[in-house]
Amino acid sequence: MRAGGAHLVSFIAIGVLVGCGVALLLERSLTRVLLGIILTSNGINLLIIFGGRSGRAPVVGVTETEAMSDALPQAMVLTAIVITFGFTAFLLAISYRSWYLSGDDEVPDDIEDRQIVRRAATHEVSTADLSDDDPGTDPEQIDSPAPRRPGREGGSG
């Protein structure tokens, strides 16, 4: 029942955490995406910790070298916790802003997404530009010239 110092139940719990997190990541609500990121990161952090060698405290002079635990997974998990905290705060701010402006935190479809779904349903393939704008006046189609630097007209500085 033990596999590398960790119980099989621990790995099943890690799998459930990551599986539920990925399922929540596929939702359209930003709150559920936030919860999915938290669950997935916690599951992966546990997996990294269980991947390390177990042993005694890695303090030189107190513990023999062969009996020391691996400190690298612990350092990686601490770094991952800080990164996840920052990303969680950022996503929470985006979710709150979306809720404040529109009353919900669901990510809407783009018009182009709806057109792609409609074309896929009818097996229609089109490479033509269907916009009403003339390509010569469409600001998305015209590259503006690069700005020139003043004082670089020639000569060697």
PyMOL commands that set and color helices and strands:
alter all, ss='L'
color gray80, all
select helices_A, chain A and resi 8-25+30-51+65-67+72-102+111-121
alter helices_A, ss='H'
color red, helices_A
select strands_A, chain A and resi 2-3+6-7
alter strands_A, ss='S'
color yellow, strands_A
deselect
rebuild
show_as cartoon
